[in-house]
Amino acid sequence: MKSSVKIFSGTQSKYLATKIATAFGVELGSSTIEKFSDGEISAHFNESVRGSDVFIVQSTFPPADNLMELLLMVDAARRASAKYVTLVVPYFGFARQDRKDKPRVGIGAKLVANMMQASGADRLMTCDLHADQIQGFFDFPVDHFDGSSVFVPYLDSLNLENLIIASPDVGGVKRARSYAKHFKSELVICDKYRERANQVASMQLIGNVEGADVVLVDDLIDTGGTMCRAAQLILDKGARSVRAICTHPVLSGGAYDNINNSVLEELVVSNTLPLKEESDKIRVLDIGDLFGKAISKIHAQESISPLFIK
């Protein structure tokens, strides 16, 4: 007898989990997250999960309560005799801490991976990890989806005449190149130098953008400083228009002011994270359908390759 699928959500990702459940064809499962007076978190399910394939949706952005909710829900599902527990983490927090880039620092992404495994999870579904090698931090299957599945159709709809793809830094070249390959367009690179985190000291453009409609591609946007500076540089070099696509709208600090005052035509993001503010320059694309289809294929033990843009 085939097990049933039940989809649940942590507190901060319920808006997306509801869309994922709808795309799959079930109602979002009922669960409760409670807090003691000192802030300690308690999680429990309001319905049986015995023998079920349980999918728990929660992006692990700050505060750390979001990660803790996810871990406690996995533990609760395991102790309630769920057959299989999959973490659905559209935005994998701590991913920027994927290596020792200086002495005496922790590797946050590996620590989170260890915690997820220790909680009893069987699988991870996520989207646009900051570094692909994070998949190797896990000893269970990782389904790593690509935001291009929602961004490419949108870019197609714009019918940009002279499209050029740009990477806002050297580290994002591989991601940007995949877009350039799909659209058969040129690729340019903004080479930046940082003095410290979230602060760019200098930037230069590698490539020609004269008269082009340029699309900057990145996995996430935090304060927006790098992206807005890159957009200004590209426009100064003769581009006709500049827009950006970023899967994860972290948008902290002065990000909204930076974007609203920038030369960007628009910033296109997905709904892996909830927006803190509204902005006329920010367009949000729904990624729930992608995860809903993925859950269907995983439950049916089918290949997920058709979900990727070639």
Stockholm file with secondary structure:
# STOCKHOLM 1.0

chainA/1-310         MKSSVKIFSGTQSKYLATKIATAFGVELGSSTIEKFSDGEISAHFNESVRGSDVFIVQSTFPPADNLMELLLMVDAARRASAKYVTLVVPYFGFARQDRKDKPRVGIGAKLVANMMQASGADRLMTCDLHADQIQGFFDFPVDHFDGSSVFVPYLDSLNLENLIIASPDVGGVKRARSYAKHFKSELVICDKYRERANQVASMQLIGNVEGADVVLVDDLIDTGGTMCRAAQLILDKGARSVRAICTHPVLSGGAYDNINNSVLEELVVSNTLPLKEESDKIRVLDIGDLFGKAISKIHAQESISPLFIK
#=GR chainA/1-310 SS CCCCEEEEECGGGHHHHHHHHHHHTSCCCCEEEEECTTCCEEEEESSCCTTCEEEEECCCCSSTHHHHHHHHHHHHHHHTTCSEEEEEESSCTTTTCCSCSSTTCCCHHHHHHHHHHHHTCCEEEEECCSSGGGGGGCSSCEEEECTHHHHHHHHHHHTCTTEEEEESSGGGHHHHHHHHHHHTCEEEEEEEEEEETTEEEEEEEESCCTTCEEEEEEEEESSSHHHHHHHHHHHHTTCSEEEEEEEEECCCTTHHHHHHTSSCSCEEEESSSCCSSCCTTEEEECCHHHHHHHHHHHHTTCCCGGGSCC
#=GC SS_cons         CCCCEEEEECGGGHHHHHHHHHHHTSCCCCEEEEECTTCCEEEEESSCCTTCEEEEECCCCSSTHHHHHHHHHHHHHHHTTCSEEEEEESSCTTTTCCSCSSTTCCCHHHHHHHHHHHHTCCEEEEECCSSGGGGGGCSSCEEEECTHHHHHHHHHHHTCTTEEEEESSGGGHHHHHHHHHHHTCEEEEEEEEEEETTEEEEEEEESCCTTCEEEEEEEEESSSHHHHHHHHHHHHTTCSEEEEEEEEECCCTTHHHHHHTSSCSCEEEESSSCCSSCCTTEEEECCHHHHHHHHHHHHTTCCCGGGSCC
//
